[in-house]
Amino acid sequence: MKTYRNFYLLGFVLFLVSGLLRPAYSQVLVKEGPKGFECQLIGRVFFDGGYFINDPQDLKNSFQVNDVRLGARIRFLEDWEAKIELGYGDNKISFKDVYLDYKIGTHLLRLGYYYEPFGNSRVGTANFRFMTSATADKVLGNSRKLGLSYIYDYRWFNFMGGIFSDGDIQKSKSVDQGYSIAAKVVGRPLMSDKKLIHIGVAPRFSSSADQVRFSGGMPTDLLDKSDNVFADAKVSQVINQWKLDLELILLYNKWYFQGQYFLNHVNRYGIENYNGKGGYVQAGYMILGEKHNYNAATGMIVNPAPKSLELLCRYDQVNLNDAGIQGGRLSDITVGLNYFLNKYVAAKLNYSRVMPGNTSPMGGEDFDLIQARIQLSF
């Protein structure tokens, strides 16, 4: 069954690729007036390279094509919109965002497969300020889930909340998936052209399987997930989980600041409950360009205008040692430089100092990583 599914997905990808072979103006494939039907081709591809310095695995260097995406946005009957996006990575084709929206004024209903309103990953890899999201976000955030959400968008305020399956629809006919309830509230006491105060709070509850796992590694996409495990906690006898995400974003002229703190509390049968925690702070300055861009509808920082040059720094930490479980501590300091050549092409350079704790599965020696990326997105 899995072979047939991959066959159909590949056929869909080939159909989308054929659209790429048309002239650039054909990115909008079909358009029939404001109340008609519109289909727009979307996609991205990253050309990555990196060099590992004194790492415990002696990896030396790696050059790859990562995060290949193709899909379409479909708008119809004025109030309806759909997104279908597939990705190729780790030698397999997988679903990315696949959902249907119905919008009435400032209210929106969303049904499908997408990120819960928790963590920063839902901003999309093309809009990451660094080449990857923070390790704390990867370890304690969430993956895409199948669910139904209600979203309210107002100038000073956002609410996003929904109920989701807690399973993995990428697995064939997965059963006994459980459920999760997630919400996010964003307030903006100050929002002008170059000034912003954004405060976000996102709680999440899930009924979990008997055992859950939290794991993560260095901030890179150059390794398979199974080879990038510098913090790893396996928690058994689970009743349920509670998560909390606290978020702050500040913009002032050419300056940018963002911080998030994650707390994951796992209730367990008959033994000590488990708490995993982590967070990051990052700051940026626009060397060339007027400002950082902010999408009020999603509450996310997005890419600046073409010809912008951005300097960034991030400190990231996750701690999975608790309740007798030695999951490890991991932190890193990353400095980044981004240049946005035009609307579609960007170049990124990251230097990271990775600092595993003594209980890390890969050992406690610090090491360094240099990465570069040419990014195409449309």
N, C-alpha and C positions, 0 to 999 in steps of 0.2 A: 504493500500500500504506500509506503514511504517513497519507493522508487517512482510510482505513478505521480505522486504529489509533486516531487521535484521536477518531473518531466513537464507537468502543466505549468509550474512556476517558471521554468526555463523558457517555455514557449511565450509566456506573458512578457518576460524580460526581453526576448528577441523582438517582440512586437514594439516595445517601447524604444529599443535601440534603433529600430528602423526610423523612428521619428527624429532621432538625433542626426540622421544622415541628410535631412532636409536643410534648407537654408536657416540661418539663425532666427529670422523673423517668424518661423513656424513653431516657435515654442508654444504659442497658443494654437492648438491643433484645430479646434472647432469653436466658433463663437456665433451666437444667434441672438443678439440684442440683450438688454439688461434683464428681461424676464424670461429669456430663453434658456439656452444650454451653452456652457463654456467648459472646455477641457484643456488643461495646461500641463505640459510635460515638466516634470521636476526630477532632479537627480544630483548626485555629487560623487566625486572620487578624490582620494587623497594619495599622493605620491610621497612616501615616507622613507627616511633614512636615519640611522642613529649609530652611535659608538658608545659602548659600555666600558667604563674605566675601573679596573680593580674590583669588579663584581665577583661574587662567590661562584658563579656558574661559568666564569671566563667566556663570556658570549662574544667578545670582540665587537663585531658590527653586524648590521642588518639593513637591507633595502627592500621595500615592499610596496605593493599597491593595496591600500586599505580602505575599508568603509565604502565599497562600491554600492551606490543606491540608484534605483530608477523607479519612477512612479508617476502618478498623475493626480492633479487636483481637479475636481469636477464640481461645477456650480450649476444649479438648475432651479427654475421657478422662483428665483429671487431670494427665497429664504432657506434654501437647501444647499448643502455643500458636502462633498465626500472627498476622502483622501485614501489612496491606495499606494503603498510604497513597499518595495521588496529590496532586500540587501543580500550581497554576496560577501561572505567572510568565513574564515576557518574551513574552507573547502566545502561550504554548503550554502544553499539558498534559504533564506528565512523571511518571515513576515516582519515588517517594521510597523509603521502606523497604518492601520486599516480601520477607518471609522466613518460614521455618518453624522452630520450636524444639522440641526433645525434651529433657526434663530428667529426670535421675535423681539425686536428692539434691542434692549440691553440684556436679554435673557437668551440662553442657549442650552439646548439638550444635545448630549453627545453619546452615541452608542457605538461600541466597537472595541478595538484592540489598540491601546495607547498607554502612555505613562500616567500613573496615578498623580494627583496633585501633591507630590511629596518629593523633595530633593530638587536638584538642579539639572539632572540629565535631560529633562523634557525640553530644555531650551534648544536641543539639537546639536549634534557634533560640529556642524558648520559654523555655529555661533559660539562655541566654547572659546573663552578668552585664551586658555592654554590648549595644548594639543590633546589633552584628555581632561575629563572632570577630576576633581580632587579625589584621592583615595578614600577619604572618609565618606564621600558621597557614593562612591561605587560600592563600598562595603555595607553601609548602613542605609543607603537609599533603596530604591525599588526598580524592578524591571517593568516592562510593559505588561499590562493585565487586560483581560476582557471584562468590560463593565459598562455601566450607565452612569452619566454624570449630569449635574446641573451647574451651569456657570453663569455668574452675574458680573457684569463689567460696567463700572461707573468711573468717572474721572478720578475720584479720590479713593475708590474702594473696589476690591475684587473679592468674590467668594467662589470657590470651586469645591465641589463635594460629590461623592458618588459611592456606589457599592460595586465591588469587583470580585471576580473569581480569583482565588489565591493560588491557582494552578498555573501550569505552563502549557499553553495551547500549541506550542511547537512540537510537543510530544504527541504521538498518535493516540487518540481516544483516551486521554488521561481522565481518571475518575477519582472520586473522593478528594476534590480540590480544595474544599473549604472556601472561606470568603474573607474579604477585607472591606473595611469602611474607612475612607480617607477624605480629609477636607483640608482646605487652606484658606486663610483669611489674610488679605493684604490691605494695609492702610498706607496712604500717602499724604501725610500732613503738609508736605511741601512738594510741589511739582510745577516747574517752569521749564523754559527752553533748555537751560544749562544747569539747573539746580533741582535736586531730588532727594527726598528722604522716603525710603521704602522700608516698611516693617512688616514681616510676614511670620505667621504662626501656622504650623501644619501638624495636627495630630493624626495618628493612624492606628487602627485596631485590626488584628487578624486572628482567625481561628486557624491554628497551624497544625501541621503534621507532628507526629511524636518526636521527630528530630529535625532541627534546623541547623544550617551552617552559614557562617559569615566568614568571608575570605577576600583577600585583595593583595595587591603588590605595588610595585613601582609605577609611577605615572607614565605609562607607555602602552601603545598598541602594537609594538613590534614583537611581542611574545604571545603565545597561546595562554589562555587563562590558567591552564593546568601547570604551566611552567613559571607563572608569575604569582607565587603564593608566599608572601613574606609575613602575613598575618592570617591565622586560620583557627576558627573556634567552631567546634561541633557541640551543640547543646541538645541534650536528650531529655526525655520525660517532660515534654512541653505541653502545657495546657493552652496558652494563647500568648500573643505578643502585643505590646503597646510601643508605639514609636512617637517621637516628637522631633520636629524640625523647626528651629528658630533662625530667622534670616533677617539680615540688615543690608540694604544697598544705599550708598550715598554717592551723589554726583555733585561736583562743584566746578564749573567751567571745564577745564581740561582734565580734572582729577576724577578718579573713580575708586570706590572702595566697596568691597562685598565680603560678608562673613556669614557662615552658617555653623550651627551646632546641632549635632544629632545625638539623641539618647534612645537606646533600644532596650526595653525592659521585657524579659521573658519570664512568665509565670510557669512554675514547674511542679510536678507531682511529688510531694513528700520530701523534697530536698531544696537547698537554697536557690532562690531565684537568681537569674543571670542579668547583668547589665553590661551592654557594650556601648561605648561612647566615642565620639570623635568630632572633628570640625576643622575648619580652615578659615584663614583670612587672606584676602588678596587685594592688591591695590594697583592702579595703573595711571599713567600719565600720557596724554596725547601729544607726542612730539610734533607731528604734522597732522593737521586736521583741526576742526573746530570743537568737537565734543564726542562723547560716547552716546550711543543711541539706546533708547529704552522703549520696549513695547508694553504699553499700559494694559492692553487686553490680556496678555499672558503674564505680566509682572516679571519680565525677563530682560536682561541686557542682551542686545543683539549687535551685529557687526556695524562699525561706523561707515561713513561715506568713503567712496573711492579716494585714493591718494592719501589715506590716513596712515600714520606710523605710530604704533602704540608700544610703550614700554610697560612691563608688568612684573610683579613679584608676588609669590604666594608661599605661605607656610601652612602645612597640612599635617594633621596627626590623627591616628586612630588607636584605640586601646581596647583589646579584646581579652584582657586578663581580668577574670572575675569569677567568684563562686567556685574557686578551685580549678577553673579551666584556664590553662596557659595558652591562650590564643595568640599572644604576642602583641607588641607595640610596634608601630611603624610611623615615622614622620619623614617629611622631605621639605626642602626649600627649593623652589623653582623660580628662575628668572626667565622671562619670555620677551620676545620682540616679534610684533606682527606688522606686516605691510600689506595693505589692501590695494592691489594694483588697479582693479576696476570692480564692477559689480559682481563679476563671476570668479575672479582669480585672486588668491591671497597667498602670501608666503609667511611661514612661521618658523621661529627658531627658539628652542627651549634648552636651558641647562638646568639639571636637577642634581642636588646632593641628597641621596637617599640614606636614611639613618634607621636601620632596623634595631629593635630592642634585643636584649640578650635571650629572650624566650622565642624569638622569631624562628619558624621552621627552617629558614635558610641561613641562620647564624646572625651574629650581631655586629658584623663589620660594616662600616660606612663605605659607600662607593658613589661613583658619579656617572651621569648619563647626559650625552649631548644628542639632541634630535633636531631634524629639520623636516619641513613639509611644504609641498606645493599643493594647494587646495583649489579644486574646481567645483563650483556649485551653481545651480541654476534653478 
